[in-house]
Amino acid sequence: MRNAIRLLALGMLIGCTQCHPSRARLRALATSAAGPVSQFVKPFGLLDSTSSDADDMRPYDATEPDSFVFATDGEQFHISGSGSAVRVAATEGSIAFTVPVDSGFRLELLGFLRYRGDPVFIAQQTDADVSGGLVVRLDSATLQRRWLAHLPGFNVGRALRDSSALYVTCIGFVGKIDLESGTFMWKYDNLYSHGAFNDFRTPRIAGDSVIFDSNGGHRFVVDRRDGRRLM
């Protein structure tokens, strides 16, 4: 289905170059119009687990590596905890690629959206002691990295695309990334204090402002145009 993202349990191993999943094993977990908000990909081993909170992007199990498997726009993505991955497309076959995970780390959370047709992954990685975030844009044809940006903490939230920019969050941090270059147009860090701004719900736009609501009930508001803090 074009212009839609469907998360599927494909019953396949990471690294498989053939794509013949049993129809009986296909499971559609969620369908939503492809749009500006990154879609959360649940780890393959926990596809039967559901959450009533659409903003729930908490890691599920940081004790064992897992894989992420999903399908969108006629393409199937298989991504291991180490970042090694395969995209399978009916017209192009399979292409191996990498989500850039630091040495000794593995993925524990994965979000996805597109920009100009390119895959953009918003991820959280961990070594079971320390966690951090990353955003990477890949070329849609070759799946080679166009750019990589790091987020300085865990509790990585859903990202919101605003034309050629991307609003991102993690613990005590909000920022705006230029999707063309991968550089931060503005950012605010060290916001965490006594539980405030521990994690954020999906950013939202209101006029010339972008609003970052914390799950703890706090709010951070920034002028979209110049990055001035308004609240």
ZADREN-610327 format. One record per residue: residue number from 0; x negated, y negated, z negated of N, C-alpha, C in turn. Coordinates in steps of 0.05 Angstrom, whole numbers, plus 32768, in hexadecimal, padded with zeros to 4 digits. Example, Ala and Ser with C-alpha at 12.3 -4.5 7.8 and 13.67 -1.06 7.14 Angstrom:
# ZADREN-610327
(r 0, (7EF8, 8072, 7F64), (7F0A, 805A, 7F64), (7EF8, 8042, 7F64))
(r 1, (7EFF, 802D, 7F72), (7EEF, 8015, 7F71), (7EFE, 7FFF, 7F63))
This chain:
# ZADREN-610327
(r 0, (7FEF, 8018, 8000), (8000, 8000, 8000), (7FEE, 7FE7, 8000))
(r 1, (7FF0, 7FD8, 8015), (7FE0, 7FC0, 8017), (7FEA, 7FAB, 8003))
(r 2, (7FD7, 7F9A, 7FF9), (7FDE, 7F85, 7FE6), (7FE8, 7F91, 7FCC))
(r 3, (7FE0, 7FA9, 7FC5), (7FE7, 7FB4, 7FAB), (7FD0, 7FC4, 7FA1))
(r 4, (7FCE, 7FC7, 7F87), (7FBA, 7FD7, 7F7A), (7FC8, 7FEE, 7F6C))
(r 5, (7FC0, 8006, 7F72), (7FCC, 801D, 7F65), (7FB6, 802D, 7F57))
(r 6, (7FB8, 8030, 7F3D), (7FA5, 8040, 7F2E), (7FAD, 805D, 7F2E))
(r 7, (7F9C, 806F, 7F38), (7FA3, 808A, 7F3B), (7F90, 809D, 7F2D))
(r 8, (7F9A, 80B3, 7F22), (7F89, 80C8, 7F19), (7F84, 80DA, 7F31))
(r 9, (7F6B, 80DB, 7F3B), (7F65, 80EA, 7F54), (7F5B, 8106, 7F4F))
(r 10, (7F53, 810C, 7F36), (7F4A, 8127, 7F30), (7F31, 812E, 7F3F))
(r 11, (7F1E, 811A, 7F41), (7F05, 811F, 7F50), (7EED, 8117, 7F40))
(r 12, (7ED6, 8122, 7F47), (7EBD, 811C, 7F39), (7EAF, 8104, 7F46))
(r 13, (7EA3, 80F3, 7F36), (7E92, 80DE, 7F40), (7E7C, 80EA, 7F51))
(r 14, (7E77, 80DD, 7F68), (7E62, 80E7, 7F7A), (7E6D, 80F9, 7F8F))
(r 15, (7E86, 8101, 7F8E), (7E91, 8112, 7FA3), (7E94, 8101, 7FBC))
(r 16, (7E8B, 810C, 7FD3), (7E8D, 80FD, 7FEC), (7EA4, 8106, 7FFD))
(r 17, (7EB4, 8118, 7FF3), (7ECC, 8120, 8001), (7EE4, 8118, 7FF0))
(r 18, (7EFA, 8112, 7FFC), (7F11, 8108, 7FEC), (7F29, 8118, 7FF4))
(r 19, (7F2E, 812E, 7FE6), (7F46, 813E, 7FEB), (7F53, 8145, 7FD1))
(r 20, (7F5D, 8132, 7FC2), (7F6A, 8138, 7FA9), (7F84, 8146, 7FAC))
(r 21, (7F8B, 8158, 7F9A), (7FA4, 8166, 7F9A), (7FBB, 8152, 7F96))
(r 22, (7FD0, 8154, 7FA7), (7FE7, 8142, 7FA4), (7FF3, 8145, 7F88))
(r 23, (7FF2, 815D, 7F7D), (7FFE, 8162, 7F63), (7FEF, 8153, 7F4D))
(r 24, (7FD6, 814C, 7F52), (7FC6, 813F, 7F3E), (7FC7, 8121, 7F40))
(r 25, (7FD2, 8116, 7F55), (7FD3, 80F9, 7F58), (7FE7, 80EE, 7F43))
(r 26, (7FDE, 80D9, 7F35), (7FEF, 80CC, 7F22), (7FED, 80AE, 7F24))
(r 27, (8003, 80A1, 7F2B), (8003, 8084, 7F2C), (8009, 8079, 7F10))
(r 28, (7FF6, 806A, 7F06), (7FF9, 8060, 7EEB), (8005, 8044, 7EEA))
(r 29, (7FFD, 8034, 7EFD), (8006, 8018, 7EFD), (8005, 800D, 7F19))
(r 30, (8018, 7FFD, 7F21), (8017, 7FF0, 7F3B), (801E, 7FD2, 7F36))
(r 31, (800E, 7FC1, 7F41), (8013, 7FA5, 7F3E), (800A, 7F97, 7F57))
(r 32, (8016, 7F81, 7F5E), (800E, 7F72, 7F76), (7FF1, 7F69, 7F73))
(r 33, (7FE2, 7F6D, 7F88), (7FC6, 7F64, 7F87), (7FC7, 7F45, 7F86))
(r 34, (7FB9, 7F3A, 7F73), (7FB9, 7F1E, 7F6F), (7FA1, 7F14, 7F61))
(r 35, (7FA3, 7EFE, 7F52), (7F8B, 7EF1, 7F47), (7F81, 7EFD, 7F2D))
(r 36, (7F90, 7F0F, 7F21), (7F88, 7F1A, 7F07), (7F7A, 7F35, 7F0B))
(r 37, (7F63, 7F39, 7EFE), (7F55, 7F52, 7F01), (7F66, 7F69, 7EF5))
(r 38, (7F66, 7F80, 7F03), (7F75, 7F97, 7EFA), (7F64, 7FA9, 7EE9))
(r 39, (7F6F, 7FB2, 7ED3), (7F61, 7FC3, 7EC0), (7F61, 7FE0, 7ECA))
(r 40, (7F4A, 7FED, 7ECC), (7F48, 8009, 7ED4), (7F43, 801A, 7EBC))
(r 41, (7F56, 802B, 7EB5), (7F53, 803C, 7E9E), (7F3F, 8053, 7EA3))
(r 42, (7F2E, 805A, 7E90), (7F1C, 8070, 7E94), (7F2A, 808A, 7E9C))
(r 43, (7F1E, 8099, 7EAE), (7F2B, 80B0, 7EBB), (7F34, 80C4, 7EA6))
(r 44, (7F25, 80C8, 7E91), (7F2C, 80DC, 7E7D), (7F43, 80D4, 7E6B))
(r 45, (7F4C, 80BB, 7E6E), (7F62, 80B1, 7E5C), (7F79, 80A6, 7E6C))
(r 46, (7F7E, 80B1, 7E83), (7F93, 80A7, 7E95), (7FAF, 80AC, 7E89))
(r 47, (7FB1, 80BF, 7E77), (7FCB, 80C4, 7E6B), (7FD1, 80B1, 7E54))
(r 48, (7FBD, 80A1, 7E4B), (7FC1, 808E, 7E36), (7FCD, 8075, 7E40))
(r 49, (7FE1, 806A, 7E33), (7FEE, 8052, 7E3C), (7FEE, 803D, 7E26))
(r 50, (7FF0, 8024, 7E2E), (7FF2, 800E, 7E1A), (8009, 7FFD, 7E22))
(r 51, (8017, 7FF3, 7E0E), (802E, 7FE1, 7E13), (8024, 7FC4, 7E18))
(r 52, (800B, 7FBF, 7E13), (8000, 7FA4, 7E15), (7FF1, 7FA1, 7E30))
(r 53, (7FFC, 7F91, 7E42), (7FF0, 7F8E, 7E5C), (7FD4, 7F82, 7E5B))
(r 54, (7FCD, 7F74, 7E45), (7FB3, 7F68, 7E42), (7F9F, 7F7A, 7E33))
(r 55, (7FA7, 7F92, 7E2E), (7F96, 7FA4, 7E1E), (7F7F, 7FAE, 7E30))
(r 56, (7F67, 7FA4, 7E2C), (7F50, 7FAD, 7E3B), (7F3B, 7FB8, 7E29))
(r 57, (7F43, 7FC1, 7E11), (7F30, 7FCC, 7DFE), (7F23, 7FE6, 7E09))
(r 58, (7F09, 7FE9, 7E05), (7EFD, 8003, 7E0C), (7F0B, 8019, 7DFD))
(r 59, (7F0C, 8031, 7E09), (7F1B, 8047, 7DFD), (7F0A, 805A, 7DEC))
(r 60, (7EF3, 8061, 7DF5), (7EE2, 8073, 7DE6), (7EC5, 806E, 7DEE))
(r 61, (7EB6, 8062, 7DDB), (7E9B, 805A, 7DE1), (7E87, 8070, 7DDA))
(r 62, (7E90, 8088, 7DD4), (7E7E, 809E, 7DCC), (7E76, 80B0, 7DE3))
(r 63, (7E85, 80B0, 7DF9), (7E7E, 80C2, 7E0F), (7E81, 80B3, 7E29))
(r 64, (7E6F, 80B8, 7E3C), (7E72, 80AB, 7E57), (7E8C, 80B4, 7E64))
(r 65, (7E97, 80A3, 7E73), (7EAF, 80A9, 7E82), (7EAD, 809E, 7E9E))
(r 66, (7EC0, 80A5, 7EAF), (7EC0, 809A, 7ECA), (7EDA, 808B, 7ECE))
(r 67, (7ED9, 807A, 7EE3), (7EF0, 806A, 7EEA), (7EF8, 8070, 7F07))
(r 68, (7F11, 8077, 7F0C), (7F1A, 807F, 7F26), (7F33, 8070, 7F2D))
(r 69, (7F34, 8062, 7F43), (7F4C, 8054, 7F4B), (7F4D, 8050, 7F69))
(r 70, (7F64, 8049, 7F73), (7F68, 8045, 7F90), (7F76, 802B, 7F94))
(r 71, (7F6D, 801D, 7FAA), (7F79, 8003, 7FB1), (7F75, 7FFE, 7FCE))
(r 72, (7F8A, 7FF5, 7FDC), (7F88, 7FED, 7FF8), (7F7C, 8003, 8009))
(r 73, (7F83, 801C, 8005), (7F79, 8032, 8016), (7F5D, 803B, 800F))
(r 74, (7F52, 8031, 7FF9), (7F37, 8039, 7FF1), (7F38, 8046, 7FD5))
(r 75, (7F27, 805A, 7FD1), (7F26, 8067, 7FB7), (7F0A, 8062, 7FAB))
(r 76, (7F09, 8059, 7F92), (7EF0, 8053, 7F85), (7EEB, 8067, 7F6E))
(r 77, (7ED3, 8072, 7F6D), (7ECB, 8085, 7F58), (7EB1, 807A, 7F4B))
(r 78, (7EB3, 8072, 7F32), (7E9D, 8064, 7F25), (7E96, 8072, 7F0B))
(r 79, (7E7D, 807B, 7F08), (7E75, 8089, 7EF0), (7E6E, 8075, 7EDA))
(r 80, (7E6B, 807F, 7EC2), (7E64, 806E, 7EAC), (7E48, 8061, 7EAF))
(r 81, (7E37, 806E, 7EBF), (7E1C, 8064, 7EC4), (7E1C, 804E, 7EDA))
(r 82, (7E32, 804B, 7EE8), (7E34, 8037, 7EFD), (7E31, 8042, 7F19))
(r 83, (7E29, 805C, 7F1C), (7E27, 8068, 7F36), (7E44, 806C, 7F40))
(r 84, (7E48, 8066, 7F5A), (7E64, 8065, 7F63), (7E66, 806D, 7F81))
(r 85, (7E7E, 8074, 7F89), (7E84, 807A, 7FA5), (7E9F, 806D, 7FAC))
(r 86, (7EA0, 8061, 7FC3), (7EB9, 8058, 7FCF), (7EC0, 806A, 7FE6))
(r 87, (7ED9, 8074, 7FE7), (7EE2, 8085, 7FFC), (7EF9, 8077, 800B))
(r 88, (7EF6, 8073, 8025), (7F0A, 8066, 8035), (7F10, 8078, 804D))
(r 89, (7F2A, 807A, 8055), (7F32, 808C, 806A), (7F24, 8085, 8084))
(r 90, (7F1F, 806C, 808A), (7F13, 8064, 80A4), (7EF5, 8063, 80A4))
(r 91, (7EE9, 8060, 808C), (7ECC, 805C, 808A), (7EBD, 8073, 807C))
(r 92, (7ECC, 8086, 8071), (7EBE, 809B, 8062), (7EB5, 8091, 8047))
(r 93, (7EA0, 809D, 803C), (7E97, 8096, 8021), (7E7E, 8086, 8022))
(r 94, (7E7C, 8073, 8010), (7E64, 8063, 800C), (7E5C, 8063, 7FEF))
(r 95, (7E43, 806A, 7FE9), (7E39, 8069, 7FCE), (7E30, 804D, 7FC7))
(r 96, (7E35, 8044, 7FAE), (7E2D, 802A, 7FA5), (7E28, 802B, 7F87))
(r 97, (7E21, 8014, 7F7C), (7E1B, 8013, 7F60), (7E28, 7FFA, 7F53))
(r 98, (7E35, 7FFE, 7F3C), (7E3C, 7FE8, 7F2B), (7E24, 7FE5, 7F18))
(r 99, (7E17, 7FCD, 7F17), (7DFE, 7FCA, 7F0A), (7DFF, 7FCB, 7EEB))
(r 100, (7DFB, 7FE3, 7EE0), (7DFB, 7FE7, 7EC4), (7DDE, 7FE6, 7EBA))
(r 101, (7DD9, 7FD9, 7EA3), (7DBE, 7FD8, 7E98), (7DB4, 7FF3, 7E90))
(r 102, (7D9A, 7FF7, 7E90), (7D8E, 8010, 7E88), (7D96, 8017, 7E6B))
(r 103, (7D9F, 8030, 7E67), (7DA7, 8038, 7E4C), (7DC3, 8031, 7E45))
(r 104, (7DD1, 8023, 7E57), (7DED, 801B, 7E52), (7DFF, 802B, 7E65))
(r 105, (7E19, 8029, 7E5F), (7E2D, 8035, 7E71), (7E47, 8025, 7E6F))
(r 106, (7E57, 8028, 7E83), (7E70, 801A, 7E85), (7E84, 8024, 7E70))
(r 107, (7E92, 8012, 7E63), (7EA7, 801A, 7E51), (7EC1, 800C, 7E57))
(r 108, (7EC1, 7FFA, 7E6A), (7ED9, 7FEB, 7E72), (7ED4, 7FE0, 7E8E))
(r 109, (7EE9, 7FE1, 7E9E), (7EE6, 7FD8, 7EBA), (7EFF, 7FCA, 7EC4))
(r 110, (7EFB, 7FB3, 7ED0), (7F10, 7FA4, 7EDD), (7F09, 7FA0, 7EFA))
(r 111, (7F1D, 7F9A, 7F0B), (7F19, 7F99, 7F28), (7F2B, 7F84, 7F34))
(r 112, (7F20, 7F74, 7F47), (7F31, 7F64, 7F59), (7F21, 7F60, 7F73))
(r 113, (7F2D, 7F52, 7F86), (7F20, 7F4D, 7F9F), (7F1D, 7F2F, 7FA3))
(r 114, (7F08, 7F28, 7FB2), (7F04, 7F0C, 7FBB), (7EFA, 7F0D, 7FD7))
(r 115, (7F08, 7F01, 7FEA), (7F02, 7F02, 8006), (7EFD, 7F1E, 8010))
(r 116, (7F0D, 7F31, 8005), (7F0B, 7F4D, 800C), (7EF5, 7F5C, 7FFD))
(r 117, (7EE4, 7F4E, 7FEF), (7ECE, 7F5C, 7FE0), (7ED8, 7F66, 7FC5))
(r 118, (7ECE, 7F7D, 7FBD), (7ED4, 7F87, 7FA2), (7EC5, 7F76, 7F8D))
(r 119, (7ED3, 7F6E, 7F78), (7EC7, 7F60, 7F61), (7ECD, 7F71, 7F48))
(r 120, (7EB8, 7F7A, 7F3A), (7EBC, 7F8A, 7F22), (7EB5, 7F79, 7F0A))
(r 121, (7EC7, 7F7A, 7EF6), (7EC3, 7F6D, 7EDC), (7EC0, 7F84, 7EC8))
(r 122, (7EA9, 7F87, 7EBB), (7EA4, 7F9F, 7EAB), (7E98, 7F98, 7E90))
(r 123, (7E9A, 7FAC, 7E7F), (7E8D, 7FAB, 7E65), (7E7B, 7FC4, 7E63))
(r 124, (7E62, 7FC0, 7E5A), (7E50, 7FD6, 7E57), (7E46, 7FD8, 7E3B))
(r 125, (7E3D, 7FF0, 7E33), (7E35, 7FF4, 7E17), (7E1F, 800A, 7E16))
(r 126, (7E0F, 8008, 7E01), (7DFC, 801E, 7DFA), (7E05, 802B, 7DE0))
(r 127, (7E1E, 8028, 7DD9), (7E2A, 8032, 7DC0), (7E22, 8022, 7DA8))
(r 128, (7E12, 800D, 7DAC), (7E0A, 7FFB, 7D96), (7E10, 7FDE, 7D9E))
(r 129, (7E08, 7FD6, 7DB6), (7E0C, 7FBB, 7DC0), (7E1D, 7FBD, 7DD9))
(r 130, (7E2E, 7FA9, 7DDD), (7E3F, 7FA7, 7DF5), (7E3C, 7F8C, 7E02))
(r 131, (7E40, 7F8B, 7E1C), (7E3F, 7F72, 7E2A), (7E50, 7F74, 7E44))
(r 132, (7E55, 7F5D, 7E51), (7E66, 7F5D, 7E68), (7E56, 7F56, 7E81))
(r 133, (7E62, 7F5D, 7E98), (7E56, 7F55, 7EB2), (7E6C, 7F52, 7EC6))
(r 134, (7E66, 7F41, 7EDA), (7E78, 7F3E, 7EF1), (7E66, 7F41, 7F0A))
(r 135, (7E6F, 7F51, 7F1D), (7E5F, 7F56, 7F35), (7E71, 7F55, 7F4D))
(r 136, (7E68, 7F47, 7F62), (7E76, 7F47, 7F7C), (7E66, 7F57, 7F90))
(r 137, (7E73, 7F6A, 7F9E), (7E66, 7F7A, 7FB2), (7E70, 7F74, 7FCD))
(r 138, (7E5F, 7F77, 7FE1), (7E67, 7F73, 7FFD), (7E7B, 7F89, 8005))
(r 139, (7E91, 7F82, 8011), (7EA6, 7F96, 8017), (7E9E, 7FAB, 802B))
(r 140, (7E8B, 7FA4, 803D), (7E83, 7FB7, 8052), (7E6D, 7FCA, 8048))
(r 141, (7E58, 7FBE, 803B), (7E41, 7FCE, 8033), (7E41, 7FD6, 8016))
(r 142, (7E51, 7FC8, 8005), (7E52, 7FCC, 7FE8), (7E38, 7FC5, 7FDB))
(r 143, (7E27, 7FB5, 7FE9), (7E0F, 7FAA, 7FDD), (7E17, 7F92, 7FCB))
(r 144, (7E07, 7F8D, 7FB7), (7E0D, 7F78, 7FA4), (7E0A, 7F5D, 7FB1))
(r 145, (7E1E, 7F4B, 7FAF), (7E1C, 7F2F, 7FB7), (7E11, 7F1F, 7FA0))
(r 146, (7E1B, 7F24, 7F88), (7E11, 7F16, 7F70), (7E19, 7F24, 7F57))
(r 147, (7E0C, 7F1E, 7F41), (7E12, 7F2A, 7F27), (7E11, 7F14, 7F12))
(r 148, (7E25, 7F13, 7F01), (7E26, 7F00, 7EEA), (7E2A, 7F10, 7ED1))
(r 149, (7E1E, 7F07, 7EBB), (7E21, 7F15, 7EA1), (7E33, 7F05, 7E8E))
(r 150, (7E42, 7F13, 7E7E), (7E52, 7F07, 7E69), (7E45, 7F0E, 7E4E))
(r 151, (7E43, 7EFA, 7E3C), (7E32, 7EFE, 7E24), (7E40, 7F0B, 7E0C))
(r 152, (7E4F, 7F21, 7E11), (7E5C, 7F2D, 7DFA), (7E6F, 7F43, 7E03))
(r 153, (7E7C, 7F4F, 7DEF), (7E90, 7F64, 7DF4), (7EAC, 7F58, 7DF3))
(r 154, (7EC0, 7F69, 7DF2), (7EDC, 7F60, 7DF4), (7EE1, 7F51, 7E0E))
(r 155, (7ED6, 7F5B, 7E24), (7EDA, 7F4F, 7E3E), (7EF8, 7F50, 7E45))
(r 156, (7F03, 7F3A, 7E4E), (7F1F, 7F38, 7E53), (7F25, 7F39, 7E71))
(r 157, (7F3F, 7F38, 7E78), (7F47, 7F36, 7E94), (7F3D, 7F1B, 7E9F))
(r 158, (7F34, 7F1C, 7EB8), (7F2C, 7F04, 7EC6), (7F42, 7EF9, 7ED8))
(r 159, (7F41, 7EDF, 7EDC), (7F56, 7ED2, 7EED), (7F48, 7EC3, 7F03))
(r 160, (7F4F, 7ECA, 7F1C), (7F44, 7EBC, 7F33), (7F54, 7EA3, 7F39))
(r 161, (7F46, 7E8D, 7F3E), (7F52, 7E73, 7F45), (7F44, 7E69, 7F5E))
(r 162, (7F4F, 7E70, 7F76), (7F43, 7E6A, 7F8F), (7F27, 7E77, 7F90))
(r 163, (7F12, 7E68, 7F92), (7EF7, 7E74, 7F94), (7EE9, 7E75, 7F79))
(r 164, (7EF8, 7E74, 7F63), (7EEC, 7E75, 7F48), (7EF9, 7E8B, 7F38))
(r 165, (7EEB, 7E94, 7F23), (7EF5, 7EA9, 7F12), (7EF1, 7EA1, 7EF5))
(r 166, (7F07, 7EA2, 7EE6), (7F06, 7E9C, 7EC9), (7F02, 7EB7, 7EBA))
(r 167, (7EEE, 7EB7, 7EA9), (7EE6, 7ED0, 7E9B), (7EE4, 7ECA, 7E7D))
(r 168, (7EE7, 7EE0, 7E6D), (7EE6, 7EDD, 7E50), (7ED8, 7EF5, 7E43))
(r 169, (7ECD, 7EF1, 7E2C), (7EC5, 7F07, 7E1A), (7EC4, 7EFB, 7DFE))
(r 170, (7EBB, 7F09, 7DEA), (7EBC, 7EFE, 7DCF), (7EAE, 7EE3, 7DCD))
(r 171, (7EBD, 7ECF, 7DC4), (7EB1, 7EB5, 7DC0), (7EA8, 7EA7, 7DD9))
(r 172, (7EB2, 7EAE, 7DF0), (7EA8, 7EA3, 7E09), (7EBE, 7EA1, 7E1E))
(r 173, (7EBE, 7E8A, 7E2C), (7ECF, 7E86, 7E44), (7EBE, 7E79, 7E59))
(r 174, (7EC3, 7E7F, 7E72), (7EB3, 7E73, 7E88), (7EC1, 7E74, 7EA3))
(r 175, (7EB5, 7E65, 7EB5), (7EC0, 7E64, 7ED1), (7EA8, 7E6A, 7EE4))
(r 176, (7EAC, 7E7F, 7EF3), (7E97, 7E88, 7F06), (7E9E, 7E81, 7F22))
(r 177, (7E8B, 7E76, 7F31), (7E8E, 7E72, 7F4E), (7E8D, 7E8D, 7F5C))
(r 178, (7EA2, 7E95, 7F69), (7EA3, 7EAF, 7F76), (7E91, 7EB1, 7F8E))
(r 179, (7E89, 7E9A, 7F99), (7E77, 7E9A, 7FB0), (7E5A, 7EA0, 7FA8))
(r 180, (7E52, 7E94, 7F92), (7E36, 7E96, 7F8A), (7E31, 7EA7, 7F71))
(r 181, (7E46, 7EAB, 7F61), (7E42, 7EBA, 7F48), (7E38, 7EA9, 7F31))
(r 182, (7E35, 7E8F, 7F35), (7E2B, 7E7D, 7F20), (7E42, 7E72, 7F0F))
(r 183, (7E3C, 7E6C, 7EF6), (7E51, 7E60, 7EE5), (7E54, 7E42, 7EEB))
(r 184, (7E6D, 7E3A, 7EF1), (7E73, 7E1E, 7EF6), (7E75, 7E0F, 7EDB))
(r 185, (7E7E, 7E1D, 7EC6), (7E7D, 7E13, 7EAB), (7E82, 7E2B, 7E99))
(r 186, (7E7A, 7E28, 7E80), (7E7F, 7E3D, 7E6C), (7E7D, 7E32, 7E50))
(r 187, (7E8B, 7E40, 7E3E), (7E8A, 7E39, 7E21), (7E85, 7E53, 7E12))
(r 188, (7E71, 7E52, 7E01), (7E6A, 7E6A, 7DF1), (7E69, 7E63, 7DD3))
(r 189, (7E63, 7E77, 7DC3), (7E62, 7E73, 7DA6), (7E7C, 7E68, 7D9B))
(r 190, (7E92, 7E71, 7DA7), (7EAD, 7E68, 7D9D), (7EB7, 7E79, 7D86))
(r 191, (7EAC, 7E91, 7D83), (7EB6, 7EA2, 7D6E), (7EB0, 7E97, 7D52))
(r 192, (7EC5, 7E96, 7D41), (7EC1, 7E8C, 7D26), (7ED7, 7E97, 7D14))
(r 193, (7ED0, 7EA8, 7D00), (7EE3, 7EB3, 7CED), (7EFB, 7EC0, 7CFB))
(r 194, (7EF6, 7ECF, 7D0F), (7F0B, 7EDD, 7D1D), (7F17, 7ECE, 7D35))
(r 195, (7F12, 7EB4, 7D36), (7F1E, 7EA4, 7D4C), (7F0E, 7EAA, 7D66))
(r 196, (7F1D, 7EAD, 7D7C), (7F12, 7EB2, 7D97), (7F01, 7ECC, 7D98))
(r 197, (7F0B, 7EE0, 7D8A), (7EFF, 7EFA, 7D8B), (7F03, 7F07, 7DA6))
(r 198, (7F1B, 7F05, 7DB1), (7F21, 7F0E, 7DCC), (7F38, 7EFD, 7DD7))
(r 199, (7F3B, 7EFF, 7DF1), (7F4E, 7EED, 7DFF), (7F62, 7EFD, 7E10))
(r 200, (7F79, 7EF1, 7E13), (7F8D, 7EFC, 7E26), (7F86, 7EF1, 7E41))
(r 201, (7F95, 7EF9, 7E56), (7F8F, 7EF0, 7E71), (7F90, 7ED1, 7E73))
(r 202, (7F7C, 7EC4, 7E7E), (7F7D, 7EA7, 7E81), (7F95, 7E9F, 7E92))
(r 203, (7F9F, 7E87, 7E8E), (7FB5, 7E7E, 7E9F), (7FB2, 7E61, 7EA5))
(r 204, (7FBD, 7E59, 7EBC), (7FB9, 7E3E, 7EC7), (7FD3, 7E2E, 7EC2))
(r 205, (7FD0, 7E15, 7EB9), (7FE6, 7E03, 7EB6), (7FDD, 7DE8, 7EC0))
(r 206, (7FE5, 7DE1, 7ED8), (7FDC, 7DC8, 7EE5), (7FBE, 7DC8, 7EE9))
(r 207, (7FB1, 7DB3, 7EDF), (7F94, 7DB1, 7EE2), (7F85, 7DBF, 7ECB))
(r 208, (7F94, 7DCD, 7EBA), (7F87, 7DDA, 7EA3), (7F87, 7DF8, 7EA6))
(r 209, (7F73, 7E05, 7E99), (7F73, 7E22, 7E97), (7F74, 7E28, 7E79))
(r 210, (7F86, 7E3A, 7E71), (7F8B, 7E3F, 7E55), (7F81, 7E5B, 7E4E))
(r 211, (7F71, 7E5C, 7E39), (7F67, 7E75, 7E2F), (7F73, 7E7A, 7E13))
(r 212, (7F86, 7E8C, 7E12), (7F93, 7E93, 7DF8), (7F85, 7EAB, 7DEC))
(r 213, (7F7D, 7EA7, 7DD2), (7F70, 7EBD, 7DC4), (7F86, 7ECF, 7DB9))
(r 214, (7F80, 7EE9, 7DB7), (7F92, 7EFC, 7DAC), (7F97, 7EF7, 7D8E))
(r 215, (7F86, 7EE6, 7D82), (7F8A, 7EDE, 7D66), (7F9B, 7EC6, 7D62))
(r 216, (7FA6, 7EBB, 7D78), (7FB9, 7EA5, 7D76), (7FAC, 7E8A, 7D7B))
(r 217, (7F92, 7E89, 7D81), (7F84, 7E70, 7D86), (7F85, 7E6A, 7DA4))
(r 218, (7F81, 7E50, 7DAB), (7F82, 7E48, 7DC7), (7F6B, 7E36, 7DCE))
(r 219, (7F60, 7E3A, 7DE6), (7F4A, 7E2A, 7DF1), (7F52, 7E21, 7E0D))
(r 220, (7F53, 7E07, 7E12), (7F5D, 7DFC, 7E2B), (7F47, 7DEB, 7E38))
(r 221, (7F43, 7DEF, 7E52), (7F2D, 7DE2, 7E60), (7F38, 7DD6, 7E7A))
(r 222, (7F2E, 7DBF, 7E82), (7F35, 7DB3, 7E9C), (7F28, 7DC4, 7EB2))
(r 223, (7F39, 7DCF, 7EC4), (7F2F, 7DE1, 7ED9), (7F1B, 7DD3, 7EEB))
(r 224, (7F1D, 7DB9, 7EEE), (7F0D, 7DAB, 7F02), (7EF0, 7DA6, 7EF9))
(r 225, (7EED, 7D9C, 7EE0), (7ED3, 7D94, 7ED7), (7EC9, 7DA3, 7EBE))
(r 226, (7EDA, 7DB4, 7EB3), (7ED1, 7DC4, 7E9C), (7ED3, 7DB6, 7E82))
(r 227, (7EDF, 7D9F, 7E81), (7EE2, 7D90, 7E67), (7EF5, 7DA0, 7E55))
(r 228, (7EED, 7DA2, 7E3C), (7EFF, 7DAF, 7E28), (7F16, 7D9C, 7E21))
(r 229, (7F2E, 7DA5, 7E23), (7F46, 7D95, 7E1D), (7F52, 7D9B, 7E02))
(r 230, (7F4D, 7DB4, 7DF9), (7F5A, 7DBD, 7DE0), (7F4A, 7DD4, 7DD5))
